[in-house]
């Protein structure tokens, strides 16, 4: 979701960080954009996951290493900019406890993450 505030946010970030790229994605976390966005801002959420089938069904590209992402709140206002540093495609049952911890949600355990 790109609006004028998102574009202004991106242009300011580019200028302040000497970024030459014009490409970014802007999105919000699905079920609770405000809570999950706050976890990112607080440094607790440093990883995320999505079902491969949902990317395919929605005809959306899988994230790429180096990609910039503007995280939006529930009102589509920019919260922060993150950069993709790693992308893995693994079966659900092979997700590690380390990944669950980095997701930053609930008690940060794998059991909780899988629910």
C-alpha positions as CSV (number, residue, x, y, z in Angstrom):
1,X,0.0,0.0,0.0
2,X,1.7,3.1,-1.2
3,X,0.4,6.6,-0.3
4,X,2.1,10.0,-0.2
5,X,3.3,9.6,3.4
6,X,4.9,6.2,2.6
7,X,6.6,7.7,-0.5
8,X,7.9,10.7,1.6
9,X,9.1,8.3,4.2
10,X,11.0,6.4,1.6
11,X,12.5,9.5,0.0
12,X,13.7,10.8,3.4
13,X,15.3,7.4,4.2
14,X,17.0,7.3,0.8
15,X,18.4,10.7,1.3
16,X,19.6,10.2,4.9
17,X,21.2,6.8,4.1
18,X,22.6,7.5,0.6
19,X,20.4,4.8,-1.0
20,X,20.3,4.7,-4.8
21,X,17.5,2.1,-5.2
22,X,14.0,3.2,-6.0
23,X,12.5,-0.2,-5.2
24,X,10.8,-1.0,-1.9
25,X,7.8,-2.8,-0.7
26,X,5.3,-1.4,1.8
27,X,3.1,-3.7,3.8
28,X,1.6,-4.4,7.2
29,X,1.7,-7.6,9.2
30,X,-1.5,-9.5,8.7
31,X,-3.6,-10.2,11.8
32,X,-2.3,-7.4,14.1
33,X,-0.3,-4.8,12.3
34,X,0.1,-2.5,15.3
35,X,1.3,-5.1,17.8
36,X,3.7,-6.8,15.4
37,X,5.0,-3.5,14.1
38,X,5.7,-2.4,17.7
39,X,7.6,-5.7,18.2
40,X,9.8,-4.7,15.2
41,X,10.3,-1.2,16.5
42,X,11.2,-2.6,20.0
43,X,13.8,-4.9,18.4
44,X,12.0,-8.1,19.5
45,X,10.8,-9.1,16.1
46,X,13.7,-9.7,13.7
47,X,12.2,-12.5,11.6
48,X,8.9,-13.4,10.0
49,X,7.5,-16.3,8.0
50,X,4.9,-16.8,5.4
51,X,3.4,-19.9,3.7
52,X,4.9,-20.5,0.2
53,X,1.5,-21.5,-1.1
54,X,0.1,-18.1,-0.1
55,X,2.7,-16.3,-2.1
56,X,1.9,-18.5,-5.0
57,X,-1.9,-18.1,-4.6
58,X,-1.7,-14.3,-4.4
59,X,0.9,-14.2,-7.2
60,X,3.3,-12.3,-5.0
61,X,7.1,-12.5,-5.3
62,X,9.0,-14.2,-2.5
63,X,11.1,-11.6,-0.6
64,X,14.6,-11.2,-1.8
65,X,17.8,-10.6,0.2
66,X,18.7,-6.9,0.1
67,X,15.1,-5.8,-0.4
68,X,13.8,-2.8,1.6
69,X,10.4,-3.0,3.2
70,X,8.4,-0.2,4.8
71,X,6.4,-1.7,7.7
72,X,3.0,-0.1,8.0
73,X,0.6,0.2,10.9
74,X,-3.1,-0.7,10.8
75,X,-3.8,2.8,9.2
76,X,-1.2,2.2,6.5
77,X,1.2,4.8,8.0
78,X,4.9,4.0,8.0
79,X,6.5,2.7,11.2
80,X,10.0,1.8,10.0
81,X,12.1,0.4,7.2
82,X,13.6,-3.0,7.4
83,X,15.9,-4.9,5.0
84,X,15.7,-8.6,4.1
85,X,18.9,-10.3,5.1
86,X,18.0,-13.9,4.7
87,X,15.4,-16.0,2.9
88,X,14.8,-19.7,3.4
89,X,12.2,-22.0,2.1
90,X,11.7,-24.9,4.6
91,X,8.9,-27.2,5.6
92,X,6.7,-26.0,8.5
93,X,7.9,-28.9,10.8
94,X,11.5,-27.9,10.3
95,X,11.2,-24.3,11.5
96,X,13.7,-24.0,14.4
97,X,13.2,-22.7,17.9
98,X,15.7,-20.0,17.1
99,X,13.4,-18.7,14.3
100,X,10.4,-18.8,16.6
101,X,12.3,-16.8,19.2
102,X,13.3,-14.2,16.5
103,X,9.6,-13.9,15.5
104,X,9.2,-12.1,18.9
105,X,5.6,-13.1,19.5
106,X,4.0,-14.5,22.7
107,X,6.5,-16.4,24.8
108,X,8.8,-16.8,21.8
109,X,8.8,-20.6,22.0
110,X,8.5,-22.9,19.0
111,X,5.4,-24.5,20.6
112,X,3.7,-21.2,20.8
113,X,4.8,-20.2,17.3
114,X,3.3,-23.3,15.8
115,X,-0.2,-22.7,17.3
